[in-house]
Structures are given as structure tokens and as C-alpha cells.
Amino acid sequence: MNISQVKDFITKNSLLRENSTVLIGVSGGPDSLALLHFLWTNYPNNKLLAVHVDHMFRGKESEQDLMSVKEFCRKRDISFESTQINVKKYQEDMRVSSQVAARDCRYEFFKEMMEKYEGDYLALGHHGDDQIETILMRMVRGGSSYSRAGMRAKRVFATGYLIRPFLCLNKSDIESYCTNHDLVPRYDPSNEEDKYTRNRFRNHVLPFFKKENQQVHLRFQQYSEQLIEDEALLEELTQDKLNTVIRKQDKDEVSISVSNYSKMPKPLQRRGIQLILKYLYKDTSPDLNSIHIDNLLSFLANEHPSGILHFPLGLRIIRSYDDCHFSFLEKKTEPYSFIIEQDSVIECNNGYELVSETRGYYPEEFKGEHIFVIDPDSVVPPLYVRSRKTGDKMTQKGMKGTKKVKDIFIDKKVDRGQRELWPIVTDSQGTILWIPLLKKSSYEASNLLKDKYILLQYKATKSRGQS
Ligand SMILES: Nc1ncnc2c1ncn2[C@@H]1O[C@H](COP(=O)(O)OP(=O)(O)OP(=O)(O)O)[C@@H](O)[C@H]1O
């Protein structure tokens, strides 16, 4: 690894000022260990603090990661702070993937430490190969232009900035740095597993790029920096134009003139929509992807003068001639009950829908709390989805006896407002089969050799137009 290359990158992007307090997120892996060593050796005028989070995923092994970082710091007289967080529990409570849960917990601790030490910087060990993966993943999944620019080398975080000085390096630069400085990193086996999207990009796409160009990470980094500059300019232009389009803007609602909006250049129209949605959703960023934006763009371009779109979290977009009004639905709390027809989609009035499909084999590729598979022979048809009733009880998968639905809501910390609309799936006898995202009953299919199954999926509603 070329030390001056990283120093130049730090200077060019104004990543570090001398005499600062720099926290470094150190997992114990090669990237962050090299980063800690690099900053300790090359920037001696800064006050360093290594911070480590044990996610408690791998029992004793992950505890040893913590001990090894602690020992590394002790030998070099570097301050060290750590925490152990039961991420599995957080994951279950928040119903997110293990990776999202680990990230949330980690950043929360980083924030706490920045505040405690009045940190100027939090340095993380992301490198150029991570950047390629991030950009590609976001392109494949779809997202705003900003998100397609990948990770920033510097952004505001807590009391200072989050910085990534190694974005100009690739993985093998870092590995050779570790070898040359006798650093002995810890390895997390989950970094290799193909079950995570990022690892699939790492294992299957990156090798091809590297064969084409050994230094491909520098091309991606340049692309990222230029895209961020372009986007900043485009956002400014969009904001200016939007001022001529917006008729009314309140805390939870926005109205625009469709004709003025249509006069905006196409690239600004898309960005204008993104700005309006960002304004309305604030911190509650729902799972919006490019399909939502595309639907909304064609809705506005549609010659039909009126219609309505339903977006996640109850955002309603109503078009009436030249006026398009974005506002959140008043929460309806009337009880409901619908028959689940074969192969149907039922909107649950809370921004989610229940999709029912018939399968001729056990659909083992579908897993998770948003999925329920039923053996039709074990229930009395038809199935229903309804809101809760007083006294509801259900049997729980893998447990004896029954449990009150009310207690399930309390255990899972579902707030009162949401409980009234939360869907409950029953058979025609009223037996509760499933409470999506919260609890499965013992009626989930256990015989995997049948030739018919009902697959139920609970997912965020895609925006759908009705003229
Ligand atoms: N458990 C942790 N404790 C402290 N910092 C962490 C932890 N996990 C990740 N980080 C920080 O976030 C960066 C990115 O993490 P990520 O898991 O994506 O990368 P990685 O390739 O596993 O990095 P490393 O080789 O440093 O483990 C790490 O380089 C490190 O700075």
C-alpha cells in the first residue's frame, strides 16, 4: 500500500484536521485494524480512541475479537472503548435483517461515544472494493441518484464527521499493509457467505471487474465523487424550479400544479418528486424504490385528469385536473374482515397488503416473519383476514397452550394505534393462524411433501393507480 496515496486522499477531501479527537471503529478485521495502525503511525498529533462493538453473534469467538482489539490498543497505549449488544434481540424486536440490526446498534454506540468524547471524527475502514459493491448493489436494487453515488468519504455525523480514508485503496492493498506491519487481524467467517447480497457481489462480480482493470476501485471512486457534485447542482436547480410548482406546503401535505410541474425538465421532475417525498416522510424513510417513483411520474404525466395513488405509511396522492395533492391518510380504525380468495391481493389499509398464492410444492425459498405457508388440509376454508377482536387467543408455533393476542401486541411493542388495523389471519372457524410479522401458530405447514400449499406474504403496498 502506498502511504502517500492515502495521505493525498485525506488532504484532497479535507478528511482530517491536525490536533483532533478521532474515534476509529475497529472490528478487529484487516480493514479497520490497518486503519487504526495507519492513523496511529501517520497522524500522531491527533487524540485517538478505538471503539469496538461486540454484536454477540458468534458467542465466545466474537468476544475474542473484542479482547484482541483491546490488547492491540493496550500495547500501543491507544484509548479503547467497547460494548456488547444483544443484536439478535434488537433484530427480533425491530423485525429487520441481522445486518441492518448490527449496523443500527453499532452506529448508536458510535454516536454515544462521539458525544461522550466530543469527537471530531469517526473513521471507518471501508475501502474501494466496498465502494464498488455498494454502488452496484444500489444500482441493481434501484434508488435515488445520491444513493447510487455509494458511500461518502466525509459526511456529518454526531458531533463531527464520519470519514472513510481508505476508499482510495482496494482489499489487497490493505492485506499487504497488514502483512508488512505484522498486524494479525481477526476474520469473520460470515464475510464469505453467499447468503448476503454484498458477498454475492464480492464473490461473483468483483473478480470480473478486477480482471478487466486492477485499479477499478479508483474509477468507481471518481464516479462517486463526480456524481455527488453533479447531484448537488441538480438538487439546487430542482429546488428553484419546485418553488414555482408548489401551491401549498404544510407539515404533512403538499399540493403542486401539474402543468407547471410538467414544464420542468425531465431530470428535475424525478428529483422534484424525490424532494417532495423526502420532505413528507421526514425520518420515517419507508422502503421506496424506483418503481414507486416511476409510478408517480407516469401518474402525473397521465392524460386522465384524476386519480389516486397509495404510497407506504398511508401517504395518499390525489390528482384532480391541474392539482396534485400529497397527504397522509387519517388512520381508519373501523374493524374489517375479508375473505382471502385463492391467488388474490388484499390491501390492509395500513400501507401493507396480503398476497395469497397457491403452490404445487412446499415453497421453501420463502422464509421470514412476513411469510406463512399453510397446508390446506389442516384448516377449514375459506381463510379470512380481519382486524383484532376482544378476547382473541392463538396457539403458538412450538409452544403449549394459547396466548392472548393483546399480550402478543404488548410483548412485541406494537403501539396502540397500529393494533386496531393489524391484520390477523384465521380460517372459517375463527382459528387464528397467523399474525403477520408478529406470531405464527402451530398451523404452519409442517408436512413438506404435499402437492398443494397456500403461500401468504405480507408486504408493503406498491403504489397502484386508480383512474
Ligand atoms: N463490530 C465493530 N466494531 C467497531 N467497528 C466496526 C465493527 N464492525 C464494523 N466496524 C467498522 O465499520 C467498517 C465497515 O464494516 P464492514 O463490516 O462493512 O467491513 P469489514 O470488511 O468487515 O471491515 P473490517 O475488515 O475492519 O472488519 C469497518 O472497517 C470498521 O471500521
The ligand as an SDF file (V2000), in Angstrom:
LIG
                    3D

 31 33  0  0  0  0  0  0  0  0999 V2000
  -18.0160   -4.5650   15.4180 N   0  0  0  0  0  0  0  0  0  0  0  0
  -17.4830   -3.4430   15.0410 C   0  0  0  0  0  0  0  0  0  0  0  0
  -16.9490   -2.6130   15.9490 N   0  0  0  0  0  0  0  0  0  0  0  0
  -16.4070   -1.4320   15.5680 C   0  0  0  0  0  0  0  0  0  0  0  0
  -16.3460   -1.0130   14.2880 N   0  0  0  0  0  0  0  0  0  0  0  0
  -16.8630   -1.8020   13.3510 C   0  0  0  0  0  0  0  0  0  0  0  0
  -17.4530   -3.0690   13.6660 C   0  0  0  0  0  0  0  0  0  0  0  0
  -17.8770   -3.6330   12.5250 N   0  0  0  0  0  0  0  0  0  0  0  0
  -17.5570   -2.7730   11.5460 C   0  0  0  0  0  0  0  0  0  0  0  0
  -16.9440   -1.6870   12.0220 N   0  0  0  0  0  0  0  0  0  0  0  0
  -16.4270   -0.5310   11.2610 C   0  0  0  0  0  0  0  0  0  0  0  0
  -17.1800   -0.4060   10.0500 O   0  0  0  0  0  0  0  0  0  0  0  0
  -16.3110   -0.6380    8.9240 C   0  0  0  0  0  0  0  0  0  0  0  0
  -17.0580   -1.3950    7.8730 C   0  0  0  0  0  0  0  0  0  0  0  0
  -17.5440   -2.5920    8.4010 O   0  0  0  0  0  0  0  0  0  0  0  0
  -17.8160   -3.8280    7.4910 P   0  0  0  0  0  0  0  0  0  0  0  0
  -18.3210   -4.9140    8.3630 O   0  0  0  0  0  0  0  0  0  0  0  0
  -18.6160   -3.3690    6.3500 O   0  0  0  0  0  0  0  0  0  0  0  0
  -16.3650   -4.0970    6.9190 O   0  0  0  0  0  0  0  0  0  0  0  0
  -15.3170   -5.2500    7.0800 P   0  0  0  0  0  0  0  0  0  0  0  0
  -14.8370   -5.5340    5.7000 O   0  0  0  0  0  0  0  0  0  0  0  0
  -15.8120   -6.3740    7.8890 O   0  0  0  0  0  0  0  0  0  0  0  0
  -14.1600   -4.4220    7.8570 O   0  0  0  0  0  0  0  0  0  0  0  0
  -13.0580   -4.9800    8.8360 P   0  0  0  0  0  0  0  0  0  0  0  0
  -12.0560   -5.7020    7.9670 O   0  0  0  0  0  0  0  0  0  0  0  0
  -12.4950   -3.7640    9.5040 O   0  0  0  0  0  0  0  0  0  0  0  0
  -13.8030   -5.8750    9.7880 O   0  0  0  0  0  0  0  0  0  0  0  0
  -15.1350   -1.4120    9.4960 C   0  0  0  0  0  0  0  0  0  0  0  0
  -13.9830   -1.2730    8.7050 O   0  0  0  0  0  0  0  0  0  0  0  0
  -14.9900   -0.7580   10.8410 C   0  0  0  0  0  0  0  0  0  0  0  0
  -14.3560    0.4990   10.7380 O   0  0  0  0  0  0  0  0  0  0  0  0
  1  2  1  0
  2  3  1  0
  2  7  2  0
  3  4  2  0
  4  5  1  0
  5  6  2  0
  6  7  1  0
  6 10  1  0
  7  8  1  0
  8  9  2  0
  9 10  1  0
 10 11  1  0
 11 12  1  0
 11 30  1  0
 12 13  1  0
 13 14  1  0
 13 28  1  0
 14 15  1  0
 15 16  1  0
 16 17  2  0
 16 18  1  0
 16 19  1  0
 19 20  1  0
 20 21  2  0
 20 22  1  0
 20 23  1  0
 23 24  1  0
 24 25  2  0
 24 26  1  0
 24 27  1  0
 28 29  1  0
 28 30  1  0
 30 31  1  0
M  END
$$$$
